[in-house]
Amino acid sequence: MTQPTPSLHTPLRTSFTSAVQYNMGWSFLPKETALNIEKAVREGKLLEVVSVVRGTLERASRSPVNIAVTGDSGNGMSSFINALRGIGHEDEASAPTGVVRTTQIPICYSSSLFPNVVLWDLPGTGAATQSLENYMKEMQFSQYDFFIIIASEQFSMNLVKLAKTIQGMGKSFYIIWSKLDRDLSTTTLSEERLLQNIRENIQETLQKERVHEPITFLVSSFDPLSHDFPELRNILHKDVSDIRYHGPLENLSHTYKKVINDKVTILQEKIASKSFQDSLGIWNADDLEECLDLNAYHLLFGVDDVSLQQMAQCMGKPTEEYRAIMKSRNLQTVLRGDWELSCMNCNTASYLYSILRYIPLLGNAIINCLRKWIHRLLLEIVAEDTRAILKKILTDSII
């Protein structure tokens, strides 16, 4: 299904079902992308990993995010949308507002302030004859990525039910108290006390229904530069970004972790073979110093100094920023971080090997077991470091 590009003011009638497309956050990676990331991680080519990650997130940055603005009729959903878009009610592209119910069908709006975000002005609840359950079904709540619940005067049970339903869907939402200017002009309380009362009332009402307290903003749609409106814009930008990137990041993370786990399993199965020794560049399997050569393991996974330097340069970060999160950056760090390996330093192990060689059959068997044990531990440690490096690559790619 192709997501249409919404106009500034696009009424939806029979096309509503096909026009709303939920941003699945890419429930799966395109096959080519998945194959590319698998190949790059398997071969330990960090530069190619960076390239795939950047391409994936760049495509994700253009994916549409659908935000539903809902609430009881008369709470000012349309006025809020105009304020959020930074336009006045008199603007030709503004959402129609008025004392009577003005939104009869879902209407979508866009704004240059929020690129690739579709704001859906839904008809209000309460005035419709259908039940709230039917309202949510008709409005296709499952199709939206995010919700903004508009409240004023009181936080009604309708709004509580909306919040509870959205929470049950695993979606995020804001509570917006939209007519703060009117409240301030009619109250005898101080502004500080009034704001506190409103927040406490919303919080207590939601807690009674076991709804996790959402982010709440107190705003005036007629004064979008005051109160919580500036903060709302900033946080919404961040949350929209999180919605876009969450799915791709989860999938990329799942993919590289699986490849690394499979790689470790395959290598551990080959520890006793000559091909494993060749892959580590080990000429003498009985030479403990060769077995403890961390650079050989780093090269296997692509987290050696040269690869890290190239990758860090590509990311615009200091190499040390990536090396600092590695537990295997040098042998001393590994030995300090793993008490089992610390007992098997070169001197101790060499002394133990020399003794075991004098024990027929059993000695060689024990030596082989110790050698395999050391290889397994080092593979796990370097694999863990590789996962940490790739996780940082994902994080740094967004920032």
C-alpha positions as CSV (number, residue, x, y, z in Angstrom):
1,M,0.0,0.0,0.0
2,T,1.4,3.3,-1.0
3,Q,1.2,6.1,1.6
4,P,-0.3,9.2,-0.1
5,T,1.3,12.6,0.4
6,P,-1.3,14.5,2.3
7,S,-2.2,18.0,1.3
8,L,-2.4,20.8,3.9
9,H,-6.1,20.2,4.1
10,T,-7.3,16.9,2.7
11,P,-10.8,15.7,3.7
12,L,-11.2,12.0,3.8
13,R,-14.4,10.3,3.0
14,T,-14.5,6.9,1.3
15,S,-10.7,6.9,1.0
16,F,-10.1,7.0,4.8
17,T,-9.3,3.3,5.1
18,S,-6.6,3.4,2.4
19,A,-5.2,6.8,3.3
20,V,-4.0,6.0,6.8
21,Q,-1.0,3.7,6.8
22,Y,0.4,2.8,10.1
23,N,4.2,3.3,10.3
24,M,5.1,-0.3,11.3
25,G,8.7,0.9,12.0
26,W,9.7,-1.5,9.3
27,S,8.5,-4.8,10.9
28,F,11.2,-6.4,8.7
29,L,14.3,-5.2,6.9
30,P,14.3,-5.3,3.1
31,K,15.9,-8.5,1.9
32,E,18.9,-6.7,0.3
33,T,19.5,-4.7,3.4
34,A,19.3,-7.7,5.7
35,L,21.8,-9.6,3.4
36,N,24.2,-6.6,3.3
37,I,24.3,-6.2,7.1
38,E,24.7,-9.9,7.6
39,K,27.6,-10.1,5.1
40,A,29.3,-7.0,6.6
41,V,29.1,-8.2,10.2
42,R,30.0,-11.8,9.3
43,E,33.1,-10.6,7.5
44,G,34.0,-8.0,10.1
45,K,33.8,-5.0,7.7
46,L,32.8,-2.1,10.0
47,L,32.9,0.5,7.2
48,E,30.3,-1.5,5.3
49,V,28.2,-1.8,8.4
50,V,28.2,2.0,8.8
51,S,27.2,2.4,5.2
52,V,24.2,-0.1,5.5
53,V,23.1,1.5,8.8
54,R,23.2,5.0,7.4
55,G,21.3,4.0,4.3
56,T,18.7,2.2,6.4
57,L,18.2,5.1,8.8
58,E,18.1,7.7,6.0
59,R,15.2,5.9,4.4
60,A,13.5,5.6,7.8
61,S,13.8,9.3,8.3
62,R,11.5,9.9,5.4
63,S,8.8,7.4,6.6
64,P,5.5,9.1,7.5
65,V,4.3,9.2,11.1
66,N,0.6,9.4,11.7
67,I,-0.5,11.3,14.8
68,A,-4.2,11.2,15.8
69,V,-5.6,14.2,17.7
70,T,-8.7,13.2,19.6
71,G,-10.8,14.2,22.6
72,D,-14.3,15.2,23.6
73,S,-16.2,17.4,21.2
74,G,-15.6,21.1,22.0
75,N,-12.2,20.5,23.6
76,G,-10.4,22.4,20.7
77,M,-8.7,19.7,18.7
78,S,-8.8,21.7,15.5
79,S,-7.5,24.9,17.3
80,F,-4.7,22.9,18.8
81,I,-3.7,21.5,15.4
82,N,-3.6,25.0,13.9
83,A,-1.4,26.2,16.8
84,L,0.9,23.2,16.5
85,R,1.3,23.8,12.8
86,G,2.1,27.5,13.5
87,I,-0.8,29.0,11.5
88,G,-3.8,31.2,12.5
89,H,-7.4,30.3,12.2
90,E,-7.9,32.7,9.4
91,D,-5.3,31.0,7.2
92,E,-6.8,29.3,4.2
93,A,-5.1,26.0,5.1
94,S,-6.2,26.0,8.7
95,A,-8.4,23.5,10.3
96,P,-12.0,24.9,10.7
97,T,-12.8,25.9,14.2
98,G,-16.0,27.1,16.0
99,V,-18.3,26.7,18.9
100,V,-20.3,24.0,17.2
101,R,-18.8,20.7,16.2
102,T,-16.8,21.5,13.0
103,T,-15.0,18.2,12.3
104,Q,-17.4,15.6,11.0
105,I,-14.9,13.2,9.4
106,P,-11.2,12.6,9.9
107,I,-9.1,15.2,8.2
108,C,-5.3,15.1,7.7
109,Y,-2.9,18.1,7.8
110,S,0.8,18.5,7.3
111,S,3.2,21.2,8.4
112,S,6.7,22.2,7.4
113,L,7.5,22.3,11.2
114,F,7.1,18.6,11.3
115,P,8.2,17.1,8.0
116,N,6.6,13.8,7.0
117,V,4.2,13.9,9.9
118,V,0.5,13.6,9.2
119,L,-1.7,15.2,11.8
120,W,-5.2,13.6,11.9
121,D,-8.0,15.8,13.2
122,L,-10.6,13.2,14.4
123,P,-14.2,14.0,15.1
124,G,-14.7,14.5,18.9
125,T,-16.2,11.9,21.1
126,G,-19.4,12.5,23.1
127,A,-21.5,14.2,20.5
128,A,-21.7,11.1,18.3
129,T,-24.5,8.6,18.9
130,Q,-22.2,5.6,18.7
131,S,-20.5,4.1,21.7
132,L,-16.9,5.0,22.5
133,E,-15.9,1.5,21.5
134,N,-17.6,1.9,18.1
135,Y,-16.0,5.4,17.8
136,M,-12.5,4.0,18.3
137,K,-13.2,1.2,15.8
138,E,-14.6,3.6,13.2
139,M,-11.6,5.9,13.6
140,Q,-9.3,2.9,13.2
141,F,-7.2,3.6,16.2
142,S,-4.9,0.7,15.4
143,Q,-3.7,2.6,12.3
144,Y,-2.0,5.5,14.1
145,D,1.6,5.7,15.4
146,F,0.9,8.2,18.2
147,F,-2.0,9.9,19.9
148,I,-2.7,13.3,21.4
149,I,-5.7,13.5,23.7
150,I,-7.1,17.0,24.0
151,A,-8.8,17.9,27.3
152,S,-10.4,21.1,28.7
153,E,-12.7,22.0,31.6
154,Q,-12.6,18.4,33.0
155,F,-10.9,15.1,32.3
156,S,-13.9,13.0,31.4
157,M,-14.3,9.2,31.6
158,N,-14.3,9.2,27.8
159,L,-10.8,10.5,27.8
160,V,-9.8,8.0,30.5
161,K,-11.1,5.2,28.4
162,L,-9.3,6.6,25.3
163,A,-6.0,6.7,27.3
164,K,-6.6,3.2,28.7
165,T,-7.3,1.8,25.2
166,I,-4.2,3.4,23.7
167,Q,-2.1,2.2,26.5
168,G,-3.4,-1.3,25.9
169,M,-2.4,-1.1,22.3
170,G,1.2,-0.4,23.3
171,K,1.1,3.0,21.8
172,S,2.3,6.3,23.3
173,F,0.2,9.4,23.8
174,Y,0.2,12.9,25.3
175,I,-2.5,14.6,27.4
176,I,-3.0,18.2,26.3
177,W,-5.0,20.6,28.4
178,S,-5.8,23.1,25.7
179,K,-7.7,26.1,27.0
180,L,-5.4,27.3,29.7
181,D,-6.0,31.0,28.8
182,R,-9.7,30.7,29.6
183,D,-8.9,28.9,32.9
184,L,-6.5,31.6,34.0
185,S,-9.0,34.4,33.2
186,T,-11.8,32.9,35.3
187,T,-10.0,31.4,38.3
188,T,-9.4,33.1,41.7
189,L,-6.4,30.8,42.2
190,S,-2.8,31.8,41.6
191,E,-1.4,30.5,38.2
192,E,1.0,28.2,40.0
193,R,-1.8,26.7,42.1
194,L,-4.2,26.3,39.1
195,L,-1.6,24.5,37.0
196,Q,-0.8,22.2,40.0
197,N,-4.5,21.4,40.5
198,I,-5.0,20.6,36.8
199,R,-2.0,18.2,36.7
200,E,-3.0,16.5,39.9
201,N,-6.6,16.0,38.8
202,I,-5.4,14.4,35.5
203,Q,-2.9,12.2,37.3
204,E,-5.4,11.0,40.0
205,T,-8.1,10.3,37.5
206,L,-5.8,8.2,35.4
207,Q,-4.2,6.4,38.4
208,K,-7.7,5.2,39.5
209,E,-8.0,3.4,36.2
210,R,-4.4,2.1,36.3
211,V,-3.3,4.2,33.4
212,H,0.4,5.0,33.4
213,E,0.9,8.7,33.7
214,P,1.6,10.1,30.2
215,I,3.4,13.3,29.4
216,T,1.0,16.1,30.1
217,F,1.2,19.6,28.6
218,L,-0.9,22.6,29.7
219,V,-1.2,25.0,26.8
220,S,-3.3,27.8,25.2
221,S,-3.9,27.2,21.5
222,F,-4.3,31.0,21.1
223,D,-0.8,31.6,22.5
224,P,1.5,28.8,21.2
225,L,4.6,30.6,22.4
226,S,3.8,30.4,26.1
227,H,3.2,27.9,28.8
228,D,4.1,24.3,27.8
229,F,3.8,24.8,24.0
230,P,7.5,25.3,23.2
231,E,8.4,22.2,25.3
232,L,5.7,20.2,23.6
233,R,7.2,21.0,20.2
234,N,10.7,19.9,21.2
235,I,9.6,16.7,22.9
236,L,7.2,15.8,20.0
237,H,10.1,16.2,17.5
238,K,12.2,13.8,19.6
239,D,9.3,11.3,20.0
240,V,8.5,11.4,16.2
241,S,12.2,10.5,15.6
242,D,12.0,7.7,18.1
243,I,8.9,6.3,16.3
244,R,10.7,6.4,13.0
245,Y,13.9,4.8,14.1
246,H,12.7,2.3,16.7
247,G,11.8,-0.4,14.2
248,P,14.9,-0.2,12.0
249,L,17.2,-0.1,15.0
250,E,15.5,-3.1,16.6
251,N,15.8,-5.0,13.4
252,L,19.4,-4.0,12.7
253,S,20.3,-4.9,16.3
254,H,18.5,-8.3,16.1
255,T,20.4,-9.0,12.8
256,Y,23.9,-8.2,13.9
257,K,23.4,-10.0,17.3
258,K,22.3,-13.2,15.4
259,V,25.2,-13.0,13.0
260,I,27.7,-12.6,15.8
261,N,26.1,-15.4,17.9
262,D,26.2,-17.7,14.9
263,K,29.8,-16.8,14.1
264,V,30.9,-17.5,17.7
265,T,29.1,-20.9,17.6
266,I,30.8,-21.9,14.4
267,L,34.2,-20.8,15.6
268,Q,33.8,-22.6,18.9
269,E,33.0,-25.8,17.0
270,K,36.2,-25.5,15.0
271,I,38.5,-24.7,17.9
272,A,40.3,-28.0,17.7
273,S,40.8,-27.8,13.9
274,K,43.7,-26.4,12.0
275,S,41.4,-24.0,10.1
276,F,40.6,-22.3,13.4
277,Q,44.3,-21.9,14.2
278,D,44.9,-20.6,10.7
279,S,42.1,-18.0,11.1
280,L,43.9,-16.8,14.2
281,G,47.3,-17.0,12.6
282,I,48.5,-19.5,15.3
283,W,51.6,-21.4,14.2
284,N,52.2,-23.3,17.4
285,A,49.0,-24.4,19.2
286,D,51.0,-25.0,22.4
287,D,52.4,-21.4,22.5
288,L,50.1,-19.7,25.0
289,E,51.2,-16.2,24.0
290,E,49.9,-16.9,20.5
291,C,46.6,-18.2,21.9
292,L,46.3,-15.0,24.0
293,D,47.0,-12.7,21.1
294,L,43.9,-10.4,21.3
295,N,44.7,-8.7,18.0
296,A,44.0,-12.0,16.2
297,Y,40.6,-12.2,17.7
298,H,39.9,-8.6,16.9
299,L,40.8,-9.1,13.3
300,L,38.3,-12.0,13.2
301,F,35.5,-9.7,14.2
302,G,36.7,-6.5,12.6
303,V,37.3,-4.6,15.8
304,D,41.1,-4.3,15.4
305,D,42.8,-0.9,15.7
306,V,42.9,-0.2,12.0
307,S,39.3,-1.1,11.4
308,L,38.2,0.9,14.4
309,Q,40.2,3.9,13.3
310,Q,38.7,3.8,9.8
311,M,35.1,3.4,11.2
312,A,35.5,6.1,13.8
313,Q,36.8,8.5,11.1
314,C,33.8,7.7,8.9
315,M,31.5,8.4,11.9
316,G,33.3,11.6,12.8
317,K,34.2,10.3,16.3
318,P,37.5,9.8,18.1
319,T,38.8,6.2,17.8
320,E,39.3,6.1,21.6
321,E,35.5,6.6,22.1
322,Y,35.0,3.2,20.6
323,R,38.1,1.5,22.1
324,A,37.1,2.7,25.6
325,I,33.9,0.5,25.6
326,M,35.9,-2.6,24.8
327,K,36.8,-5.0,27.6
328,S,39.4,-6.7,25.3
329,R,41.3,-3.6,24.3
330,N,44.5,-5.2,25.8
331,L,45.4,-8.4,27.7
332,Q,45.7,-6.7,31.0
333,T,42.2,-5.3,30.8
334,V,40.9,-8.8,30.0
335,L,42.7,-10.5,32.8
336,R,41.5,-7.8,35.3
337,G,37.9,-8.2,34.1
338,D,37.8,-12.0,34.1
339,W,39.0,-13.8,37.3
340,E,39.1,-17.2,35.5
341,L,41.5,-15.9,32.9
342,S,43.5,-13.9,35.4
343,C,44.4,-17.3,37.0
344,M,45.6,-18.4,33.6
345,N,48.2,-15.8,32.9
346,C,51.1,-16.8,30.7
347,N,53.5,-17.7,33.5
348,T,51.0,-19.8,35.4
349,A,49.7,-21.5,32.3
350,S,53.1,-22.2,30.9
351,Y,54.2,-23.7,34.2
352,L,51.0,-25.8,34.3
353,Y,51.6,-27.0,30.7
354,S,55.2,-28.0,31.5
355,I,53.9,-30.2,34.4
356,L,51.0,-31.7,32.5
357,R,53.3,-32.8,29.6
358,Y,54.9,-35.3,31.9
359,I,51.6,-37.0,32.5
360,P,50.9,-39.6,29.8
361,L,47.7,-39.2,27.9
362,L,45.8,-37.4,30.6
363,G,48.2,-34.5,30.5
364,N,47.7,-33.9,26.8
365,A,43.9,-34.2,27.3
366,I,43.9,-31.6,30.0
367,I,46.1,-29.3,28.0
368,N,43.7,-29.5,25.0
369,C,40.8,-28.8,27.3
370,L,42.5,-25.7,28.8
371,R,43.4,-24.5,25.3
372,K,39.8,-24.8,24.1
373,W,38.5,-23.1,27.3
374,I,40.8,-20.1,26.8
375,H,39.8,-19.8,23.1
376,R,36.1,-20.0,24.0
377,L,36.4,-17.3,26.7
378,L,38.3,-14.9,24.4
379,L,35.8,-15.5,21.6
380,E,32.9,-14.6,23.9
381,I,34.7,-11.5,25.3
382,V,35.6,-10.1,21.8
383,A,32.1,-11.0,20.5
384,E,30.6,-9.0,23.4
385,D,32.9,-6.1,22.5
386,T,31.8,-6.3,18.9
387,R,28.1,-6.1,19.9
388,A,28.9,-3.0,22.0
389,I,30.7,-1.4,19.1
390,L,27.8,-2.1,16.7
391,K,25.3,-0.8,19.3
392,K,27.3,2.4,19.5
393,I,27.4,2.7,15.7
394,L,23.6,2.5,15.6
395,T,23.3,5.1,18.4
396,D,25.8,7.5,16.9
397,S,24.2,7.2,13.4
398,I,21.0,8.8,14.8
399,I,22.7,11.5,16.7
